[in-house]
């Protein structure tokens, strides 16, 4: 009888940590080989199967949501990435992806923010969908200050850099893809990003 060679969880977490610290899948495989031999495809599968808990942040009160969105290419199509961060801790409070970019999507995204963190003022780049969504949700809204703009842009760029690496290795080739693999990757990224900030 054939038995699968199951990887101990401690090595899976170590591999995930190395990858989300900035290494490519192949480099992660090489570093992990000091402890256990696993190729880059196996590490990719760990990323897809791992389901971290919901985005968690520090228990202290959030004074403001810094919100923005950007376009990401997944396979042959573009999707919208929505993100909210805390100005003080720089932790990611919420992250979502969608195939549309409009007031309804913005309203749904910010409604989830309210459920998780209460009602706070919202800082954005001035996109019309934000002002409409904030008005509907009765949230105070203002444009990014230079500091807020710098914080959100740095976070966005870091995510985009890591996402490009992710999709260059394993581009999505499915027709009418539901983007589940991208959501899994994003949730795992946020989990490690926030943990690193807390431990800094």
Residue pairs with C-beta under 8 A, 6 or more apart in sequence:
7 36
7 38
7 42
7 46
8 36
11 32
11 35
11 36
11 38
12 46
12 50
14 32
14 35
15 28
15 29
15 32
15 38
15 43
15 46
16 43
16 46
16 47
16 50
16 188
16 192
17 192
18 27
18 28
18 31
18 32
19 25
19 28
19 43
19 47
20 162
20 188
20 189
20 192
20 193
21 192
21 196
22 162
23 31
24 40
24 165
24 169
25 40
25 43
25 44
25 169
26 40
28 40
28 43
29 38
29 39
29 40
29 42
29 43
32 38
32 43
40 169
44 169
44 170
47 184
47 185
47 188
48 181
48 184
48 185
50 184
50 188
51 184
51 187
52 187
52 188
52 190
52 191
53 191
55 92
55 93
55 94
55 95
55 116
55 187
55 190
55 191
55 194
56 194
57 86
57 89
57 91
57 93
57 117
57 194
58 89
58 91
58 198
61 118
62 86
62 93
62 117
62 118
62 120
63 87
63 88
63 120
63 121
64 86
64 87
64 120
64 121
64 122
64 123
65 84
65 85
65 86
65 93
65 110
65 113
65 117
65 120
65 121
65 122
65 123
66 84
66 85
66 86
66 87
66 123
66 144
66 148
66 151
66 152
67 82
67 83
67 84
67 109
67 110
67 113
67 122
67 123
67 124
67 130
67 152
68 82
68 83
68 124
68 125
68 144
68 152
68 153
68 156
69 80
69 81
69 82
69 83
69 101
69 106
69 127
70 80
70 81
70 156
70 160
71 78
71 79
71 80
71 81
72 78
72 79
72 80
72 81
72 97
72 160
72 163
73 79
73 167
74 167
74 171
74 172
74 177
74 179
74 182
75 167
75 171
75 172
75 173
75 174
75 177
77 99
79 97
79 98
79 99
79 179
79 182
80 97
80 98
80 99
80 100
80 101
80 105
81 95
81 96
81 97
81 156
81 159
81 160
81 163
81 186
82 94
82 95
82 96
82 97
82 98
82 105
82 106
82 109
83 92
83 94
83 95
83 96
83 152
83 155
83 156
83 159
84 92
84 93
84 94
84 95
84 109
84 110
84 113
85 91
85 92
85 93
85 151
85 152
85 155
86 93
87 123
87 147
87 148
87 151
89 197
90 151
90 155
90 197
91 193
91 194
91 197
91 198
92 155
92 190
92 193
92 194
93 113
93 116
93 117
94 109
94 112
94 113
94 116
95 186
95 187
95 190
96 109
96 112
97 179
97 182
97 183
97 186
98 105
99 179
101 129
102 129
103 128
103 129
103 132
103 133
103 136
105 129
106 127
106 129
106 130
106 132
106 133
107 132
107 133
107 136
107 137
110 122
110 133
110 134
110 137
110 139
111 137
113 120
114 137
114 139
119 139
120 139
121 139
121 140
121 141
121 142
122 130
122 134
122 139
122 140
122 141
122 142
123 141
123 142
123 143
123 144
123 145
123 148
124 130
124 131
124 141
124 143
124 144
125 143
125 144
125 149
126 143
130 141
131 141
134 140
134 141
135 141
144 152
159 189
162 189
163 185
166 185
172 179
172 181
172 182
